[in-house]
Structures are given as structure tokens and as C-alpha cells.
Amino acid sequence: MNRVFNIAVFWFSLVFGVTSCATGDWSKEEKDKLVDRCRNEGGSRSYCNCYLNAAIKAYPNPEDMEELSFEEAVELSIQCK
């Protein structure tokens, strides 16, 4: 549970840090940034890649994540182990 909370906090922080000019596709830089932050928070590579894939699937346009709620961030993290 603590790990889910940590990842959710990380994700929530990332949402406010995303500054993208993309119009629907995640750039390599955006993907790398998410995975790097996740790894720095203690996530394994496979966990962080799962989280990235869940985020991309749920939000094909990374700009849409600016509206991501805390609960939505937690929901994305639950499916990854």
C-alpha cells in the first residue's frame, strides 16, 4: 500500500511537471522522464514500464494528464506489480 501511495504521489507530481507541445503522442523524452522519476522513487524497471504503458493507454495525449486526479493516478498504479 505504501508503494502505491509513493507512486501515486510521484505521478501526481509529474502531472504538474509535464510541459509538452505534443498533440497526441508521447515523445521519447516524456516517456523517459516518467520512467526515470518512477525509478528514482524506488520502482523497478518492469513496474515503471508497466505504469508508463498504463498511462499511455489511458491518456494517449500526454496533455490530458494535466487533469489527472490523485485517485486516477492510484488507479493506474494498482495494475502494476
C-alpha positions as CSV (number, residue, x, y, z in Angstrom):
1,M,0.0,0.0,0.0
2,N,2.8,2.4,0.8
3,R,4.4,1.7,-2.6
4,V,1.1,2.5,-4.3
5,F,0.9,5.8,-2.3
6,N,4.5,6.7,-3.2
7,I,3.9,6.0,-6.9
8,A,0.7,8.0,-6.8
9,V,2.5,10.9,-5.2
10,F,5.2,10.7,-7.9
11,W,2.6,10.6,-10.6
12,F,0.7,13.5,-9.2
13,S,3.9,15.5,-9.1
14,L,4.7,14.5,-12.7
15,V,1.4,15.7,-13.9
16,F,2.2,19.2,-12.8
17,G,5.6,19.0,-14.3
18,V,4.6,17.9,-17.8
19,T,5.2,20.6,-20.3
20,S,4.5,19.2,-23.7
21,C,3.9,20.6,-27.1
22,A,2.8,17.2,-28.3
23,T,-0.6,16.9,-29.9
24,G,-1.4,13.3,-29.1
25,D,1.8,11.2,-29.0
26,W,4.1,10.6,-26.1
27,S,7.6,11.8,-27.0
28,K,10.6,9.7,-26.1
29,E,11.5,12.5,-23.6
30,E,8.1,12.3,-21.9
31,K,8.4,8.5,-21.6
32,D,11.9,8.6,-20.3
33,K,11.0,11.4,-17.8
34,L,8.2,9.3,-16.4
35,V,10.2,6.1,-16.1
36,D,13.2,7.9,-14.6
37,R,11.1,9.6,-11.9
38,C,9.4,6.3,-11.2
39,R,12.8,4.6,-10.9
40,N,14.1,7.4,-8.6
41,E,11.0,6.8,-6.3
42,G,12.1,3.1,-5.9
43,G,10.1,1.5,-8.7
44,S,11.6,-1.5,-10.6
45,R,12.2,-1.1,-14.3
46,S,9.3,-3.5,-15.1
47,Y,7.0,-1.8,-12.7
48,C,7.7,1.7,-14.1
49,N,7.4,0.4,-17.7
50,C,4.0,-1.1,-16.8
51,Y,3.0,2.2,-15.2
52,L,4.1,4.1,-18.3
53,N,2.1,1.7,-20.6
54,A,-1.0,2.1,-18.4
55,A,-0.6,5.9,-18.6
56,I,-0.2,5.9,-22.4
57,K,-3.2,3.6,-22.8
58,A,-5.4,5.7,-20.5
59,Y,-4.1,9.0,-21.8
60,P,-2.9,8.8,-25.4
61,N,-2.4,12.6,-25.3
62,P,0.0,13.4,-22.5
63,E,-1.5,16.9,-22.2
64,D,-4.7,15.2,-20.9
65,M,-2.8,14.1,-17.8
66,E,-2.7,17.6,-16.6
67,E,-6.3,17.0,-15.4
68,L,-5.3,13.7,-13.6
69,S,-6.7,13.4,-10.1
70,F,-4.9,11.6,-7.3
71,E,-7.4,8.8,-7.4
72,E,-6.8,8.3,-11.2
73,A,-3.1,8.2,-10.5
74,V,-3.6,5.5,-7.9
75,E,-5.8,3.5,-10.2
76,L,-3.1,3.5,-12.9
77,S,-0.6,2.2,-10.4
78,I,-2.7,-0.6,-9.0
79,Q,-2.5,-2.8,-12.1
80,C,1.3,-2.9,-12.0
81,K,3.4,-5.1,-9.7
